[in-house]
Amino acid sequence: MNRNQPARRRFSRVASIWRNGLRSKMSRGGAVDLTGLSGEQVSEWLQSFDTVLCDGDGTIWQDDTAIAGAPDVVNALQDRFGKKVYLITNNGLKTRHELFERSQRLGFHLPSDRHIISPTAAIADYLVGSPQFDRTRHKVYVVGNAAIARELRQHGIDSYGAGGTDELPPGDKWPDFVAREFGNSEAAKDVGAVVVGWDEYFSYCKMARACHILCSNPDAAFLVTNRDAVHKYPAFCIPGTGAFVAGIEACSEREALEMGKPNPLVLEPLTKAEELRTERTLMIGDCLKIDVGFASNCGMLSLLVGTGRYSNLSDVQREKNRLPQPDFYLPRLGDLLPLL
């Protein structure tokens, strides 16, 4: 028997399911390695989606370096095969336009920054569209980096706190801080939202300030760029945004609204505008929990690449009882180029 037959049978099953717009009622038996398919099957696969959502870090680039072959594949999907391509990232350290500029610099030919889906932009768009938030009166308290403030400013929203330190002065005690900072009603007045992102200067004072605002203003929005609990750079594990937001959620007894993957909310502007149909969309990423989980939550096909957390298909399959499994797999996105 041809060694590629099992992969081809799995591909036929998955493609059939998705052509009919249905989700599998059973656990999928493992990702299909696209490198094991015939040219005819790759062509059939290409016809199964119209839109591509592609993760950034670990999938098409590492910091400011494109992963080999990724620009050629993304551009080919868009230019040769007519796919509508969006880059979707949980990176809250840059504005949408800054991410677009990076994509152009690294060779990705996206039409405009509207083809970047980022948490900073999603937060700003959410507040602009919220009937509870008044840009002429409300301001935003940011526990996070300066990119959040830059994005908000571009949308006409005032904010404070982003990118700075906020610590107890030497000799000060927490009761002194609380009495001084929160002793009058002005401390939380007209703060219409608390936004949390990755913050290397996270502190007790910031957590206390966020808690006071959220408890004082029940209508204030509580938004977070993502809930990624840990980041790997690449050999070390460091606390992610999810660690910071968990502390604020605990003391405020409020649950934050996630404005990144895997929350389907981030796609609402595109689905409502009929810019994409999720059943005809392929999500490409490097993380099972975030990217494949996002695809599963939205009813999309998923392609996992091995240039991030999972360097081979065996590592992926070992997680099948714990994490969602992708429909398709490639060691790296550039491996798709010879198949196109």
Disulfide bonds with the S-S distance in Angstrom:
none
